């Protein structure tokens, strides 16, 4: 999870109202907490959307998150097509 104190970003909780990170996604996946693939996909999308929301367009983190979100969407479409 993002630690706003350690990272010195006190406005993070005001901007990101639904925090999500890949470690939490992994924990939820391993714990069987996702009732279906759509719920898992939404949490993964949320990780990258949050990064894009907090960091302005043009910022390295924003651009990397944007590319990763695109990759995730491509992979999800391929999974759905294979079924």
N, C-alpha and C positions, 0 to 999 in steps of 0.2 A: 504493500500500500504506500501511497504518497504520504510522506511525513512533512506537513507544511512548516513545522517548527524547525526541524533539522535542515530543510531546504531553504528556509528563510523566505517563504512565499505565503504570508499570512492571509492573503486574499483568496487562496485556493478554495477553501470551503464555501466561500460566497459565490464563486464562479462555477465550481463543479459541485452540483447538488446531489449527484448520484455517482460517487466514486467507484471505480472498478479497476482492477489490475490483473495481470496475467497469473500471478501467484494465487490470487483468490479464485480465478477461473479454474485453475488446475485443482485446487482443493475441492471446489464444488463438483468438478467432474469426477474426481477420484471418489468422492463421497456419495456419488449417485444423486446429487441434488438437482440435476436438470431433468425435468419430466420429458423433454423432447429436444431434438437437435436445434429447433428454433430458439429455445431459451438460451442454450449454449451460445449460439451464433449472435444473439443480441448482446450478451455480456462481452463477447470478444469485440464486437463492433463498438460497444460503449468505451472500451479501453482506448481505442484509437480516436474516437470522436472526442473524448475528454481531452486527450493530448492536443488535438487540433483546436478545441475551444479555448483552452488555457493559453496556448502559445499562438501568437499572431501569424497570419499567412506570411510566408517568406522566412520565418524562423526555422532553423534546422529541424527541431523536434516536430513542428507542425508538418513540414514537408515529408519527413520520414514516416510519420504516422499516416499521412495521406496516402503514401505509396503502399504501406503495409495494409491499410484498409482496402485499397484496390485489390491487392493480392488475395486478401481474405475473401472478398466478394467473388473473385474469379474461382478460387478453390471451392467455395460453397456452391456456386453454380455447377461446377464439374461434378460434385458429389450428388447433387439433385438429378443431373442429367444421367448419371450412371445408374441410378435406381430405376 
